[in-house]
Amino acid sequence: MKRIHTILYIALLALLTASCKKELDINDNPNQAVIPPMNGLLASTTYFTSYNLYRASNATSYFVQYLASPNANGASDTYESTDYTSTWKALYDNMTDLHDLIAQARTGGADYHVGAAEVMMAINLAVLNDMWGSVPYTQAFNTSFLQPAYTPDDSVFLQCIAMLDDGIARLKSTSSKYELDPVKDLIHGGKPAAWIKTAYTIKARLLNHLTKKGNYDPAAILAALANGYTDNADDAQLTRFQSLSPWNQAAVNNVNNLLDGWLSTHFVDALNGKTFGVFDPRLPMITDTTRFGDYRGTINGAGRIGSGTNREECYLSQKGFYSKPGAPLLIATNAEARFIQAEAAFRSGDLPQAYQAYIQGITVNMNKLGVDPARRDAYLANPVVAVGQAGLTLDLILKEKYVAMFLHPEAWNDARRFEYQYKDFNLPVNAQLPTFIRRVAYTDSEKSRNGANVPSVTLTDRVWWNK
């Protein structure tokens, strides 16, 4: 894929250089050679890896009914065949930069840079694999192939696992000639140990996709998690932005009547007590009450009931954890790790470990959002939640994970694995498909440029790991 350097890329590097000049002066090592292109690529790829998860979630959050269109028959709500060229292009642009970073770092003996870049490459490539299935990869970065072949979908997955494993090995190196720049590494501040934890956690995430395959291995997932996150401080996230963080921008847009960030009735009812009979204290950390003093969502496909932002329904709040000024973009979290652990332990028959991880997942997610400890503990003690080891079910684990993964594209992978069997989860009004969406359509740009290689699929065809 040919890389197109954007104005945003240049502006990002300029911003980082200007805003961090003092820090760079402090941290420059006069005994270490400087490779400006490598450190510049480190800044841009950490930034856009985070943004690419947002771009994916801006589509998938409607599929899992976190969000709903304020307009009736919204394309994402109703499963219309939508062109996600901008998301596809952003993923490939960033992967091209990661490919270049890996090549430069290998040549320069910068093992830590190789490792971090391979972890990011696996994250970006996995998003492509999960949304589209088979995608160009093995020929994608070779300019000799103007129309690169599509790598089979299961092979793409194996490439992701292999890059994570090699990335871990590189990040454990004792002979790297260069340290990760603590300023230009926008995800982990130049800490190889933090990248190692992220690599293991992402590996557990990917291995957990295989619950319907014969090679699903809960022990391998638990082994990866044993080297992954143990604390919210481990979370991989972006907290520095050129302007507004993207979900904050959605909340600001909505206030300015550029309608955005409307919450789905399904999500709101799952937290306001209607569906499960217990009020979830995370809901006020996400949205505000309506003018009626309660929490109401928008039915997917039906559109809003009022004429505009008149507070008859709930939207992302400018005070909410996910949409306040500077709100972090989450790549992987301790809460997600705990729910992966709960599922893997449950499937392996280890109910004590599964229940402990289930409770920990809720706890650490509420802690991250800033829920009052008394309200947190009351929720955890509610009989609907505190079911004990004997009462634990996969439905309950995935219900709580669904809440903890709000606005993250991984939630769509869970929904598809779970056959969308969340309580009271219904097809959107005026759905264009007879069943729930299973993949997105290949982009118009790819069809026009590389049409001979584009697979023929429908939106109801399952991706490879969900068969």
Secondary structure, DSSP 8 states (H G I E B T S, - for coil): ------HHHHHHHHHHHHHTHHHHHHH--TTS---HHHHHHHHHHHHHHHHHHHHHHHHHHHHTTSB--SSTT-HHHHT-----HHHHHHHHHHHHHHHHHHHHHHHHT-HHHHHHHHHHHHHHHHHHHHHHSSEE-TTTT-TT-SS--EE-HHHHHHHHHHHHHHHHHHHT-S--SS---TTT-TTTTT-HHHHHHHHHHHHHHHHGGGTTSTT--HHHHHHHHTTS--SGGG-EEE---SSS-HHHHHHHHHHTTS---BBBHHHHHHHBSTTTSSB-TTGGGTB---TTSS---B-TTT--SSSSSSSSS-BB-TTSTTTSTT--EEEE-HHHHHHHHHHHHHHTT-HHHHHHHHHHHHHHHHHHHT--HHHHHHHHHSTTT--HHHH--HHHHHHHHHHHTTT-THHHHHHHHTTT--TT----TT-SSSS--------HHHHHHHGGG-----TTS--GGG-
